[in-house]
Amino acid sequence: MESLKIALVSDWYYPKLGGVAVHMHDLAIFLRRRGHEVTIVTNDITTGKEDELRREGIDLVKVPGYLLGSVEINMTIFSRNASRMVPFIDGNDIVHGQHAFTPLALKAVAAARKTGKGALLTTHSINFENSSAIKALAFISFPYFRYYMSNPHRIIAVSKASREFIKRFTSVPVDVIYNGVNTEIFNGKADGEALRDELGLGERVVLYVGRLEPRKGLGTLISAMKDIDGTLLVVGRGSMLPVLREKARLLGVLNRVKFLGQIEYSKLPAIYALSDVFVLPSLSEAFGIVLLEAMASGTPVVGTNVGGIPEIIDGCGFLVPPRNPRKLAEAVNSILNNQNLGKKLGRLGRKRVEEVYDWRVIVKKTERRYIQVLDEVAENG
């Protein structure tokens, strides 16, 4: 197909950790591999990805402005007219905002619409759970969000659950295109044995990867460890670390819970490969890219029956109610105590990822939306 000029825009790119940054980065790489000219537009901070983007031939444009605390949304852009974003997206055919409640994405999409470009917005939420500050802004500025969400030609939701949420704000057509995963990196073939020795792990390893925030439900998993014979690896950082560490101590399981903090992304495939089961105990979750990484690695998964998680697992792992340590422990133990079951679930997960969530599949679906939007722009002059 013809090469397009595409700008991917969000406040929430690296170094901010989370699914939005991973999604945006991988989408840029796979669009570039398809022959498109790709630019990432984000806030004026060091991303840590500058060299990699340069090697991949992806441009990086930084937008100055005052960033609001740890939320890292650009309040200067939030308070200004959308025309402020025109210089940062000029020259592109498609402007694709990432995360529906962040200023750069919303204002860039509005600027794109006003200047005759294709405008799309991907929503990664089923609530305002990512940030109390965004939640407050949303309630104060509901008309603001409704107005700006009328600008995209199309909205993409990363799950059916996130589609239902965003429809409260807009009548723009919403399509579900799932998050993707790089199956070349997460393939289950990484050598985790050296890391296992380095960490002093036994043979029964339970893994959690994600932010240490209340909605992630990690406290439930730590409670469940009382009834699980194994070691829990916790990869990630966040405000709940002191509370979670103290909870593990009070429950007498701190010696079997290893808080690794944030690790290099390049080490994640080995972490998944050495683990016997991956758990995402979230209380609220629009999607959960970490589930895809685990499934792509052939690691059996357990998740809670909330948000978009059931759509991902879909018979390839276990679902349990949120906030239920007993049910969670039962599901984890059923895998730890039955190697054949674990291997079967690992194979099913890998197969589902290859068929549904591989970025090579997802990027083609995204391209088709781009072409539809450009056709609509051409028809309407």
N, C-alpha and C positions, 0 to 999 in steps of 0.2 A: 504494500500500500504506500501511498504518498507520505513522505516525511512531514511531520507536523512540528510546530514550535509550541512547546507546552511549558507553562509555569505552574509548579506545585507550591502552594502558599500556606503557611501556618505559623502561628506563634510557637507551636509545640513541636519544634524540631530539636535535634540534639543541641546542647548537652542534656536537655530535659529528657528524662527517662520515661518510657511507656510505649503503649501500642501505637499511638499516633506517629511518633518519631520513627519507629521501626517500619511502619506501613509506608510512610512518605518516602523514606530512604530507599526501601526495596522497590517501590513503584517507580521511582526515578531511574534506578539501575536497569530494571527490566524494560522500561520504555526506551531507554537509550540503546539497549541491545537490539531493540526492534527497529532502530535507525532513526528515531526521533531526536530533535534538539530539545534538551530538557534543562530547565532552570529551577532551582530551589530558591524560594523567596522566604526569608525568615528574619528574626530580630538581629540586631547588630551586636552579637556576642560571639565568642569563639565556640564553634560547634564541636571541634575535635574531629570533624569529618572532612576538613578542607583538602588534605592531601588525597584522600580516597576519591573525593568528587573530581578532583583535578585529573587523576588517573583514568577515571571513567568517562571523562569528557563532559561532565555535568557542571553547568555554571551555578554559582552561589551568589545571590544578591541579598544584601543585608539592609534592613529598614531601621533607621535610627528612631529613638523615642524612649520615653520613660517606661520602665518595666515594673509591674506591680508585684513586689515581693517574690515569694517562692512560686507564685502562680505563673509568673513570667509572661503575662499578657501585656501588649503594648498599649498603654493607656493614652499615649499621645495620639495614636491612630484611632483609638476608640472614640476620642472626643472630637475628631476632625471629620470633614467631609470626605466622601469616598474618592473624590478627585485627587486627594493627597497620594493615593496609591497608583495613579496612572503612570508616572515615570518608572515605577518598579516592575510593571507588567507589560510595558509597551513593547511591541514587536512580536508578541506571541499570538498564535491562533487560538489556543485554548488556555484558560485560566481555571485551575482546579484547586479550590480551597479545601483544606483539611481541618476538620473539627468545626462544627456548626456554631459554637458559642465563643469563638475567639476573634478578636478584632481584625487581625491581618487577613484571615480567610474571608470574613464577611465583607470587608471594605474592598478587597481585591476583586471579589466576585462582582460586587456592585459596579466597580470601575470598569471591569471587563464588559459587563452588559451595556453600560453607557457608551462605550467606545466601539461597539459592534463586534466584540470577540465572543467566542464560545465560553459560556460560564457554567461551571459545575461546582458542586459542594458535596463533600463526603461527611456524613455524620457518624461519629464514633461513640455515641452516648445512648443510654436508655434512661438517664436521669441527669441531674447536675452533680452526680456523686464525685466527679473528679476534683471539685474545688468548691469550698464554701463561699469563696469570693465570687466565683462565677454564678453560683446559686443566688447570692444576694443581688448581683447585678441583673440577673435574669428576672427576678421578681420585681425589682425596681423599674426595669427597662423592658418589660414585655413587649410594648409596641415597637420598640427599637429592634428587637430580634425579629418580630413578625415582618416588619418592613424589609429588613435586609435579607430575610429568607425568601422574599418574593422575587429576588433578583436572579437566582440561578435558572438556567434553562432546564436543568435536571439536577436532582439530588440523588446521591448514592448513599445507601445505608449498608453498614457492614453486617447486619443481621436483620431478621424479620422483627425482632424485638426493638431494635433501634429505629426501624422504619415506622413502627407504630408510635414511638415517642415523638419523632420529628413531625409527624402528620398533625400534631397539635398546633404547630406553629405556621404551617404553610400549606397552600394548595398546589404547589409545584409538584409535578410527577416525581415519585420516589421509586427507584429501582434498588433491589438488593444485589449487591456484588460483594461477596465475602472477602475478608482479609486473605492475604496470601502468605505463603511461607517458601523460603528458598530451600528446596529439597536437595540441592547440591551440597549445601553446607550442613543441614540437619538430615543426616542419612543413617545414623546408627552405627557408622563405621569408625567413628573417632575412637582413639585409644584412651580409655579412661582409667586404665590400671595404674599408670604412674601417678595420676591425680588421687586415686583411691589410696595408694600407699602414702602419698604426701599428707593426706588428710587423716590418715589412720583409721580408715573406715572398715567395718565388717562387711558381711555379705548381704545384709538386708538394709537397703538405703531407700528412704522416702525423700522426695524432692519437692520443694516449693520454690518458684521463681516469680518475683514480682515486687511491687512496692509494699512497704510495711505500713499500711494505712488501714483504718478501721474497716472500710468496706470490703477489704480483701479477706477478712474472716480467718486470719492466721491464728488467732487465739483459739478458735475451735479445733484447729489441727493440733496445736500444742496440748490442749486438753485431751485429745484423742490419743496422744503418744503415751499416756498412762497405760493404755491397753494394747499398744503396738510394740512388738519385739523387734526393734530396729533403730536406726539412726536417722534423724531428720536433718536434711541439709536445707538451710534457708539462704537463698541468694537474693539480695536486694537491700535497699535501705529505705528509711522513712521515719516518720515521727513516732511510730509505735515501738521502735526497737527497745527502749528501756522498759516499757511496760511488758512486752513479750518476754524479754529476758527474765524479768522478775517473776512473771507467771510460771515460766519453766522451772525456775528455782523453787518456788513454793510448791509446785506439783511433784518435785523430786525427779524431774526428767532433764534438767539442764545438762547433765553429762551426756545425754543422747540427742541434744539439739545443738547443731553447729551453725552459728550465724556467720556466714562468709562475707557479708557486706556486698557491695557492688563489685562484680568481677569483670574482667575483660570479655567482651562479646565473643572473641575468638576461642575462649575456653568453654563457652556454653555447650557446644556439641559434645565435648567429652563429659561434661557434668550430666547431661541427659543420658549418655551412653552407659555410664556406670551406675545409674539409678534403676531400682527395681520397679518403682511406681512413682508417677507424678501426680500431685494433688493440687487442685485449685479450689479452695474452700470459700469462694467469694460469697458475700451477701448481696452484691449487685454487680453485674458484669454485662456490658454490651456484647462482648465477643470473647476475648482472651487469646491473643496470639501465642502466648506461652503454651497453650494446649496444642496448637498446631506444631510448634517446635518439638514438643514431646512426642506427639503422634508420628511426625516425620522421622523421628529418631528411633521409632519402634518401641518406645517406652509406654507401657500401659498407663491409662489415665483414670483418675477419679475426680469428678467435679460436682458442684452443687447444682440443684435443679432451679437455676435462676437465669433470667435474661437470655442471652444468646448461647449459653453453655450447652443446653440440650441439643441445639441445632448442630453444634460442632461434633459432639461425641456420638450422637445418633447411633447407638448400639455398639460402638467401638470401645466402650469403657463403662464405668459405673457412675450413676447419678445418685446423689444422696440429698436429703433436705439440708438447708443451711442451718447453722447454729446447733447441730446435732452431733456431738462428739462420739456417741455410741454407734450411730449408723455409719459415721465416717470411719471409725476404727474397724468395724465389721467389713466394710468394703475394701479397705487397705489390706487387712489380714487375709481376706479371701484370695488376693493376688499374691501376697508374700508367701502364703502357705501352699500355693499351687503353681508350680513353675509352668506347667502345660497351659494353664489358663492365662498366665501372664504373657507367654509367647504368642498364644492365639490372639489376645487383645492387641498385642504389639503389631502383629501382621495386619489385622483388620484396620488399625489406625493408620498405618503406613499406606495401605491400599486406598483408603478414603482420602487421605491427603493428596496422593498422586492424582486421583481422579477429579477432585473438587477444589483443592486449595493450593496446588502448585502455582507459583507466580506465573509460569508460562501459560497456564490456563486463565488466570485472573486478568493478566495484562491484556489478553485478546478481548475479553469481555469489556474491559475499560475502554479500549480503543474503539470498539463498536459504539459505545455511548458518545465518544468524542465525535465520530463521524455523523451520528444522528443529530447532535447539537449543531455541528457546522452546516449540515444540510438545512436545518431549521433557520439558522441565521441567514443563509443564502436565499431561502425562499421568502423571508420577511424583509429582505433588503437591508 
